[in-house]
Amino acid sequence: MDAARRMGVVARSLSLIEFALGATIVIAHNVYHIVPNEVPILFVFCIVSVRLREGSFGAIGLGRPKSWLKTVALAVAAAAVVLLLGQFVTDPLAAWLHLRSNSGAAANALGAMRGQVWTAVKGLGLVWTFAAFGEEIGYRRYLLGRAADVLGGGQVAQWLALLAASVLFGFGHYYQGPAGMFTTAIDGFVIGAAYLLGGRNLWVAVLAHGLVDTTGIALLFFGLAD
């Protein structure tokens, strides 16, 4: 085995170990509650791993995009798809499949919000930091990226990796019940698809995620959702 091939095997093996460890942490926290919240852990893992293995923090994908207009447009389109799918496809499909829903779990996690300005402001701060940046770096950049590395890094590998990362993203919302896991896994797939179609520009995923959650908070604040 020549040196280049040997290094390739080593890199893919290391990516497999990282993905398996990350997946274990997601399940261990959300299903069994035996480790702390996975998002800060995956965030740190990603920062350290990218810096050591890919040479710079710029490889994370949060550098200045070639076009902010295209980035924002793709993020808005992805957010719209997520919201429309939830309203007309995934939520009805979850009900048709008789998937149990932990009703109000997401709202309960943020606190009572109807007409509560300060609670809504805190909620926005949480979704734009912990969710939009934290989850996108942890799930889309790190878990999706390392799964794609394991599979060879090509386009097919990236889309297969997106499926795996989306399933884990669903488990990341285990507290919402089977229906919530199902719908958030699909939401994660849509956001991840926009990320890949945008050339792995993480700003697309961050903005799309933030816009979706901001819409949810607005609906809760005005009493249009529970």
C-alpha positions as CSV (number, residue, x, y, z in Angstrom):
1,M,0.0,0.0,0.0
2,D,1.6,3.3,-1.1
3,A,1.8,6.3,1.3
4,A,-1.1,8.3,-0.2
5,R,-3.5,5.4,-0.1
6,R,-2.4,4.5,3.5
7,M,-3.1,8.1,4.5
8,G,-6.5,7.9,2.9
9,V,-7.3,4.8,4.9
10,V,-6.1,6.4,8.1
11,A,-8.2,9.6,7.4
12,R,-11.3,7.7,6.6
13,S,-10.9,5.5,9.7
14,L,-10.4,8.5,11.9
15,S,-13.6,10.1,10.4
16,L,-15.5,6.9,11.1
17,I,-14.3,7.0,14.8
18,E,-15.4,10.7,15.0
19,F,-18.8,10.1,13.4
20,A,-19.4,7.0,15.6
21,L,-18.4,9.0,18.7
22,G,-20.6,11.9,17.7
23,A,-23.6,9.6,17.0
24,T,-23.1,7.9,20.4
25,I,-23.1,11.2,22.2
26,V,-26.3,12.3,20.4
27,I,-28.1,9.1,21.5
28,A,-26.6,9.0,24.9
29,H,-27.8,12.5,25.8
30,N,-31.2,12.6,24.0
31,V,-32.4,9.1,24.6
32,Y,-30.6,7.9,27.8
33,H,-29.6,11.3,29.4
34,I,-26.3,10.0,30.5
35,V,-24.1,12.7,29.0
36,P,-24.5,16.5,28.8
37,N,-26.2,18.2,25.9
38,E,-24.6,17.1,22.7
39,V,-24.6,20.4,20.9
40,P,-21.7,22.1,22.8
41,I,-19.8,18.9,22.7
42,L,-20.1,18.5,18.9
43,F,-19.3,22.2,18.5
44,V,-16.0,21.8,20.3
45,F,-15.2,18.5,18.5
46,C,-15.9,20.2,15.2
47,I,-13.7,23.2,15.9
48,V,-10.8,21.1,17.2
49,S,-11.1,18.4,14.4
50,V,-11.3,20.9,11.6
51,R,-8.4,22.9,12.9
52,L,-6.2,19.8,13.3
53,R,-7.2,17.9,10.3
54,E,-8.1,20.6,7.7
55,G,-5.6,23.2,8.6
56,S,-7.7,26.3,9.5
57,F,-10.9,27.5,11.1
58,G,-11.9,28.8,7.6
59,A,-12.6,25.3,6.6
60,I,-15.7,25.3,8.8
61,G,-17.5,27.1,6.1
62,L,-18.4,30.4,7.8
63,G,-16.1,32.6,5.7
64,R,-17.4,35.4,3.6
65,P,-19.5,33.8,0.8
66,K,-19.0,34.8,-2.9
67,S,-22.4,36.3,-2.9
68,W,-24.4,37.2,0.2
69,L,-27.5,37.7,-2.1
70,K,-27.4,34.1,-3.3
71,T,-26.6,32.9,0.2
72,V,-29.6,34.7,1.8
73,A,-31.9,33.7,-1.1
74,L,-31.1,30.0,-0.8
75,A,-31.5,30.2,3.0
76,V,-34.9,31.9,2.6
77,A,-36.0,29.3,0.0
78,A,-34.9,26.4,2.3
79,A,-36.7,28.0,5.3
80,A,-39.9,28.4,3.2
81,V,-39.7,24.7,2.1
82,V,-39.2,23.6,5.7
83,L,-42.2,25.6,6.9
84,L,-44.5,24.5,4.0
85,L,-43.5,20.9,4.2
86,G,-44.3,21.0,7.9
87,Q,-47.7,22.5,7.4
88,F,-48.8,20.5,4.4
89,V,-46.7,17.3,4.3
90,T,-44.7,16.1,7.2
91,D,-47.1,17.0,10.1
92,P,-50.1,15.5,8.3
93,L,-48.0,12.5,7.3
94,A,-46.9,12.0,10.9
95,A,-50.5,12.1,12.0
96,W,-51.5,9.6,9.3
97,L,-48.7,7.3,10.5
98,H,-50.1,7.6,14.1
99,L,-46.7,8.8,15.4
100,R,-47.0,10.1,18.9
101,S,-46.3,13.8,19.4
102,N,-45.2,15.3,22.6
103,S,-47.5,18.3,22.1
104,G,-46.0,21.6,23.0
105,A,-42.5,20.2,23.8
106,A,-40.7,22.8,21.8
107,A,-42.7,25.6,23.2
108,N,-42.2,24.3,26.8
109,A,-38.5,24.2,26.2
110,L,-38.5,27.9,25.5
111,G,-41.1,28.8,28.2
112,A,-44.5,30.5,28.0
113,M,-44.1,33.1,25.2
114,R,-47.5,34.4,24.2
115,G,-47.3,38.2,24.5
116,Q,-44.1,37.9,26.6
117,V,-41.6,40.2,25.0
118,W,-38.6,39.3,27.2
119,T,-39.2,35.6,26.9
120,A,-39.4,36.0,23.1
121,V,-36.2,37.9,23.0
122,K,-34.4,35.3,25.1
123,G,-35.9,32.6,22.8
124,L,-34.5,34.4,19.7
125,G,-31.1,34.6,21.4
126,L,-31.2,30.9,22.1
127,V,-32.3,29.8,18.6
128,W,-29.7,32.1,16.8
129,T,-26.8,30.8,18.9
130,F,-27.4,27.4,20.3
131,A,-29.7,26.1,17.5
132,A,-28.7,28.0,14.3
133,F,-25.0,28.1,14.9
134,G,-24.5,25.3,17.4
135,E,-26.6,22.6,15.7
136,E,-25.6,23.5,12.2
137,I,-21.9,23.3,13.1
138,G,-22.4,20.1,15.0
139,Y,-24.8,18.2,12.8
140,R,-24.4,19.6,9.3
141,R,-20.7,20.6,9.2
142,Y,-19.3,18.0,11.6
143,L,-21.4,14.8,11.5
144,L,-22.5,15.2,7.9
145,G,-18.9,16.1,6.9
146,R,-17.3,13.2,8.7
147,A,-19.8,10.7,7.5
148,A,-19.1,11.9,3.9
149,D,-15.4,11.5,4.5
150,V,-16.0,7.9,5.5
151,L,-17.8,7.2,2.3
152,G,-15.1,8.8,0.1
153,G,-16.2,12.5,0.1
154,G,-17.9,12.5,-3.4
155,Q,-21.3,13.9,-4.2
156,V,-23.1,10.6,-3.6
157,A,-21.2,10.2,-0.4
158,Q,-22.3,13.6,0.8
159,W,-26.0,12.9,0.1
160,L,-25.8,9.5,1.8
161,A,-24.1,11.3,4.7
162,L,-26.9,13.8,4.8
163,L,-29.4,11.0,5.4
164,A,-27.4,9.7,8.3
165,A,-26.9,13.2,9.8
166,S,-30.6,13.9,9.4
167,V,-31.6,10.7,11.3
168,L,-29.3,11.8,14.1
169,F,-30.8,15.3,14.0
170,G,-34.2,13.6,14.5
171,F,-32.8,11.8,17.6
172,G,-31.5,15.2,18.7
173,H,-35.2,16.1,19.2
174,Y,-36.2,12.9,20.9
175,Y,-38.0,14.9,23.6
176,Q,-40.6,15.9,21.0
177,G,-41.7,12.3,20.6
178,P,-41.8,10.1,17.4
179,A,-43.7,12.7,15.4
180,G,-41.2,15.4,16.4
181,M,-38.3,13.2,15.6
182,F,-39.8,12.4,12.2
183,T,-40.5,16.0,11.2
184,T,-37.2,17.5,12.5
185,A,-35.3,14.8,10.6
186,I,-36.9,15.9,7.4
187,D,-36.4,19.5,8.3
188,G,-32.7,18.7,8.9
189,F,-32.5,17.0,5.5
190,V,-34.0,20.1,3.7
191,I,-31.6,22.4,5.5
192,G,-28.7,20.0,4.8
193,A,-29.7,19.8,1.1
194,A,-29.5,23.6,0.9
195,Y,-26.1,23.5,2.5
196,L,-24.8,21.0,0.0
197,L,-26.5,22.8,-3.0
198,G,-24.9,26.0,-1.8
199,G,-21.4,24.5,-2.1
200,R,-21.2,23.6,1.6
201,N,-21.6,27.2,2.6
202,L,-22.6,26.9,6.2
203,W,-24.2,30.3,6.3
204,V,-27.0,28.9,4.2
205,A,-27.8,26.3,6.8
206,V,-27.3,28.7,9.8
207,L,-29.6,31.4,8.2
208,A,-32.3,28.8,7.1
209,H,-32.3,27.3,10.6
210,G,-32.5,30.6,12.3
211,L,-35.3,31.8,10.0
212,V,-37.4,28.7,10.6
213,D,-37.1,29.0,14.4
214,T,-37.7,32.7,14.4
215,T,-40.9,32.1,12.5
216,G,-41.9,29.5,15.2
217,I,-41.2,32.0,18.0
218,A,-43.2,34.7,16.2
219,L,-46.2,32.3,15.9
220,L,-45.9,31.4,19.6
221,F,-45.6,35.1,20.6
222,F,-48.7,36.1,18.7
223,G,-50.6,33.1,19.9
224,L,-50.9,31.5,16.5
225,A,-49.3,28.2,17.5
226,D,-48.9,26.1,20.6
